Amino acid sequence: MATIHIVSKPIAPPWSDASKNLVRTHLRHANRFSYSFFGTPASRILERSNVRCRVIQSHTGRFQPTMLDNVRPFLNLLNIDANLFSYFFTPNRRTSTALRLLASMKRRPTVHTICSTPKDHGNLRSLLFADRNVAVSDHTARLLHEAGAKGVRRIYPGIDPPVPDPLEVERLRTVLAAPQGRPCIVFSGDYEFSNAHPVILSALPVFFAACPDVLFVFACRPKTEAAAAVERDVRAAVSATPFASSIAFLRDVSSFPALLEVATVVIFPVTSLRNKMDIPLTLLEAMALGRPIVVSNLESLRELLPEPAGVLVPPGDADALGGAVARILKDDPERRAMGEAGRHLVRRQFSAGRMTTEYEDLYAELLS
């Protein structure tokens, strides 16, 4: 059986990084090859008969890896004997140059999954090094084609059906003061990169005018010192509003499916997908649980709504955001129809089994 070595951030808890979760799901379902991956001692929970963890560090490290964080796996790669190397990361010049050199030394087929569109996509061609490049959205696939890349595949990310833990759901309802029946809006994103908080703050009065008993939840983990500073500003702005007591902040969510079970609608009004997967897994989980989504009308996010599972709003438009959320909160039949459309779309197009089959078909093609 051929061996595939997966290269990404260490595949280990906490499971708060989209690229790590994508690989974890892939490894859970992969069955046509043997796999190895880099991780920590906690990663051994993913091992099974055809999946092996190579422990290279004791903890997961930072959200934004340092040069030392990247050097360690590179040096370990020199000693890996695999039939194919499959990379999952957003390309940058330094890492791509190093991996191009490694590929010339190893002389093994390579696959690179571009988890999110690089900031400098105008020079995208210079960042490519693999035999096959995988985009997780049609948008990035088009950018790759326009850059002259060969062998481009689009493989949508897949998820397993989320299963909320009833005990965790009840715990969250108590913590958030969100009893069954209280409407709840959830924003799960970041404070630093996506620039969603200004439009959310502007739309809050519209949310509460439409539904005075609604609860709003910022479910954002500050990933950097700069993000923590933005969070302090957002908290200060919220405290000056008349509905501050109905707005909650969650830094760490122990069970995201449980939070989605509490939610009525999930919003993602970002102006940028920088450092975010083109197709955010949190939105897929929300749709899988029948929660309507309200998202910015950005290229890759449009691919989430070929069916009426939510609403697209112009980036930065607080009136449009407030109006869309208000309509969903007040229109029970439409909300239920959107939820069912989301469930259907995820089952058909964003399942873990479908994603893994497409990856293993690609690996087989290269190895043949």
Secondary structure as UniProt FT lines:
FT   STRAND          3..7
FT   HELIX           18..29
FT   STRAND          34..39
FT   HELIX           41..46
FT   TURN            49..50
FT   STRAND          51..55
FT   HELIX           67..77
FT   TURN            78..79
FT   STRAND          84..88
FT   HELIX           93..106
FT   STRAND          110..114
FT   TURN            119..120
FT   HELIX           121..127
FT   STRAND          132..135
FT   HELIX           138..146
FT   TURN            147..148
FT   STRAND          152..154
FT   HELIX           166..176
FT   TURN            180..181
FT   STRAND          184..187
FT   HELIX           197..210
FT   TURN            212..213
FT   STRAND          215..219
FT   HELIX           225..239
FT   TURN            242..243
FT   HELIX           244..246
FT   STRAND          247..250
FT   HELIX           256..262
FT   STRAND          265..268
FT   TURN            274..275
FT   HELIX           281..288
FT   TURN            289..290
FT   STRAND          293..296
FT   HELIX           299..302
FT   TURN            303..304
FT   STRAND          310..313
FT   TURN            315..316
FT   HELIX           318..330
FT   HELIX           332..349
FT   HELIX           352..367
//
